[in-house]
Amino acid sequence: MTTPLLFTPLSLRGLTLRNRIVVAPMHQYSAVRGFPTDWHLMNAGRYAAGGVGLVMMESTKVERRGCGTVGDLGLWDDAFIEPLRRIVDFVHECGTAVGIQLGHSGRKARAGRPWEGGRPLGPECGVTDWDDWELVAPSAIAADDKSPVPRALSTAEVGEVVQAFGRAAARACKAGFDTVEIHGAHGFLVHEFLSPQANQRTDQYGGSDANRRRFAIEVAQCVRAN
């Protein structure tokens, strides 16, 4: 019997997967101050042990202020490298490739977990670094009528966020990940720059289609360079 295509290897640039089964990135809401826990080891490890070709770890934030909710994973500091390497090494021991999704929540940050209603959080939520968890976006436009208004990033700050994506990619490489994915959907920061509703800037990152695409392209270029 011919082997089904699903169970045949797939090569992507320099990475070859043992089969074409890919576990999509799924938020676990289980990080502690951005650090992975045994839960993340178990969650990624069970799929790897099950024989999939690639496990993609959840959207991992390139800045503290990019965290969508409590429990997001982080890669904004070198301190995250070794804890993530522990997971990477275990997945590799199972013969599975492992990737990580890099993201920034933009104006959809500072929200409660889904089962808590997903509502905007306030300083009373008990997060110790509340001031560092700032709500930023392309423009000072709230995500909806129940959400607070974010602060618009300056032109210089936009470039700094691009570099944050690049630095996170470099850390992912040091941790041993085989591939990275940029989260550019679901109304988060990259998507916000692309949207004429969320992005009403008047500098080189707003206005025309080409200008609104500029942030996404620069992020992709910076991630690739790192």
C-alpha positions, -999 to 999 in steps of 0.1 A, spaced: 0 0 0 13 35 -9 21 56 22 -5 85 25 11 118 17 3 130 52 28 106 66 56 115 42 85 140 50 82 176 40 112 200 35 108 237 42 141 255 33 166 238 56 141 220 78 127 186 70 97 174 89 93 136 94 56 140 84 31 167 75 12 169 108 17 203 124 3 212 158 -9 248 156 1 273 183 -24 273 211 -24 297 241 -20 279 274 -23 309 297 1 291 320 33 311 320 45 328 352 58 363 345 65 352 310 84 320 319 72 286 307 62 260 333 60 222 335 26 226 318 43 238 286 68 209 287 39 185 291 17 201 264 44 203 237 59 170 248 27 150 245 23 159 208 60 153 201 58 119 218 27 112 197 48 115 165 38 148 148 61 164 124 61 199 139 49 215 172 44 252 171 44 268 205 20 295 213 22 332 206 52 344 226 55 381 232 84 402 220 77 429 246 62 429 281 36 454 270 27 431 241 12 404 264 -24 399 257 -34 385 291 -21 370 323 0 338 315 14 348 282 49 334 273 77 359 268 109 363 248 117 399 256 147 390 278 176 365 276 164 350 308 137 332 289 161 313 267 172 284 290 136 276 302 125 273 266 155 253 256 144 226 281 112 222 261 129 223 228 154 197 238 127 173 249 107 178 217 138 171 197 145 139 217 111 127 204 122 132 168 99 162 163 107 197 151 96 226 172 87 262 163 75 293 182 51 320 172 62 356 179 35 381 186 25 415 201 -11 421 212 -11 459 207 -43 475 217 -58 441 226 -34 437 255 -42 439 293 -72 416 290 -85 389 312 -84 352 303 -112 339 281 -129 320 308 -128 351 330 -147 370 303 -117 385 284 -126 419 297 -101 447 300 -80 446 332 -71 474 356 -43 480 381 -64 463 408 -59 429 390 -27 424 411 -1 424 383 31 437 399 45 453 368 13 470 357 30 502 344 53 481 321 22 465 307 13 496 287 -14 496 260 0 507 227 -12 507 191 -7 523 157 -33 549 166 -51 560 198 -82 541 189 -98 515 212 -104 480 200 -141 483 208 -165 505 229 -157 485 260 -119 487 258 -96 515 269 -79 538 244 -43 528 237 -14 552 233 -2 557 198 34 546 192 58 573 180 76 567 147 108 560 166 89 535 189 76 516 159 112 510 148 120 498 184 91 473 182 104 460 149 138 454 166 121 437 195 107 411 170 142 406 157 158 402 191 131 377 201 138 357 169 175 356 178 166 343 213 144 317 198 174 306 177 196 304 207 170 283 225 172 258 196 138 264 179 138 251 143 115 278 130 96 309 140 62 322 129 50 359 130 15 364 144 0 388 120 -37 383 124 -67 384 149 -65 421 154 -32 421 172 -4 447 165 8 436 131 -28 433 120 -36 467 135 -10 484 113 -25 467 82 -61 479 91 -73 513 79 -97 512 108 -71 507 135 -42 526 117 -49 562 110 -13 574 112 0 602 90 37 591 90 54 565 68 35 537 87 0 549 78 -22 561 50 -16 542 18 -17 504 15 21 504 10 26 525 42 3 503 63 22 472 51 55 487 60 55 476 97 47 440 87 74 439 61 100 454 84 91 429 111 95 400 86 128 413 74 141 418 109 130 384 120 147 368 89 179 388 95 181 374 131 
